[in-house]
């Protein structure tokens, strides 16, 4: 079934997110989030990364610890106003 215009916009935002993550573009990532966003850590499942400053710290740490990496969704699932995009992250740490 084709996506509605709203679903297409959500999918585009998700793909843009992964492109910014892969480029290490922290400011581009943050532009996609509301000021009071709450994120579940995509790597550990930890809850409670809240607000742009906490997100900035998380993403700055993430992209500075990786080299030669790619992030992308394994699927994009949209149900109403919710989007889930299971993450596939492949790369190397600087260590």
Secondary structure as GFF3:
##gff-version 3
##sequence-region A 1 95
A	DSSP	alpha_helix	5	23	.	.	.	ID=ss1
A	DSSP	alpha_helix	26	30	.	.	.	ID=ss2
A	DSSP	beta_strand	38	39	.	.	.	ID=ss3
A	DSSP	beta_strand	49	50	.	.	.	ID=ss4
A	DSSP	alpha_helix	52	65	.	.	.	ID=ss5
A	DSSP	beta_strand	66	73	.	.	.	ID=ss6
A	DSSP	beta_strand	77	79	.	.	.	ID=ss7
A	DSSP	beta_strand	82	84	.	.	.	ID=ss8
A	DSSP	beta_strand	87	93	.	.	.	ID=ss9
###
